[in-house]
Amino acid sequence: MVRWAILGAGNIARRFAASLDHVEGAQLVAASCRSAEKARAFLDAVPCAEGAQAYGNYDALLADERIDAIYLALPHEYHYEWAIKALQSGKAVLCEKPAMLSAAQMEEVARVARQTKTLFMEAMKPRFVPLYERVRQACSQIGAITRIEVTLCNDMLGFVEGTGTYHMTPGPGAGVLLDCGIYCASWLEDFLTGVPTIVGIAGQKKDEIDVYADANFACDGMTARLECAFDRAKSRTAAIIGENGFIVVDELHRPQHATLHLADGSIEELDAPYVVDDFYGEVSHFTQLVEEGSTESPLMTLDDSIGCARIIDAARACFSVTPAALDVLERQEQDLRYPVTFGADEALELGCAIARLAPEYDRGITAVITREGDGMQLFSWSMDDKAPRNYGFAEGKRQASLATGHASVWGYLDHQVNSPDTPLYTEQTVGLPAAGAFPICVGDERVATVCVSGLHEGRDHELVVRALQEVLGVTVSALPCVVI
């Protein structure tokens, strides 16, 4: 019999306890909350808690020698401290996602788990539902994976603000990336090979807390997109794209259905209902590991959790505009230069790369490439949803780029770093200090400017950089998130 205790008896712990009631060989023997009274009320309201001890002190619960395993369901920012304390007390830890706030924290927890030879596992529910294995098996039919797109967007900003939860309370554990984004990161970590590198990100913040993120990654010839939101309702799917077809997983955080599309046009529906509920798989798996004396899960390893945290680290870092952002932009401009010449042929190649990548975004674009010696437009193209004013926006960005000698986004980054308390737009503003215009240089000479207009939240710059990387065959660092 595995004797369980709950550390942090809140709403999600109720769902855990309901599922635990169906797990053979598991018993809930204790729970702790901010007071013993609240812990008692929790235990009185959940199944499988007859005779369980209520604690109003977390240390006292960890000192209870009857307990074999802890379900750690405290707010995100407390996971690190109490996971280590639980491991050091000899308690196996099933830790609610995100396991930790950073890869550095997760690496330290992994070190303690290995040192103490005590089981730790992040509670990444999707990996333990029946559909997940069916998706893995179906991947053999779509050939080599080339791209993964994961999106988990919810229009819930009013709810999380109104309830006063940690999701939107200023602090290290707030934000959509740590909440919805970690589910997305888990799919990327498992189905990509190697370590993903972020190549572009856009997003929105409210009161300095990330409420929307849309990040692009590259990894061993594969590409990936991670999108998550508190502030908009969009799809909640994982798309795994291969050379011979693709798989679309519905409700990626609680999946029971997927669709397999093959290159020959055939479609297969993949259905795999839960066993009991979406918690049961991970809880029963963890209980079995404890019974066997295992020190690590083969389905959600310590290194898996470190990898997930690294993906979120990369995205969260881009939401902070620091002086290093200007250095990154300068390196982009230095690395994305043409070695010999740039003329009509090169402009056509670059413009076509932009046009090829543009459908990956949620809005249409206008793209213009101008030769600076005489103002000649070497390339001009618009998608169907654009209007003539987009050429005006593109020209404004070009003028901002010419005025600063940098990409047009320089004005925004310089403002955020050096004068964030002053208005960004004034009567003296030259052009548009927004993302989208990029200098085309041959060696040290600027010969042209490429402009993209039509996207939001810094994606114009990202699209230009992606296209330049493709045609020049180089990889550069991503800029911080540009929220304009």
Order of alpha helices (4+ residues) and beta strands (2+ residues): beta-alpha-beta-alpha-beta-alpha-beta-alpha-beta-alpha-beta-alpha-beta-alpha-alpha-beta-beta-beta-beta-beta-beta-beta-alpha-alpha-alpha-alpha-beta-beta-alpha-alpha-beta-beta-alpha
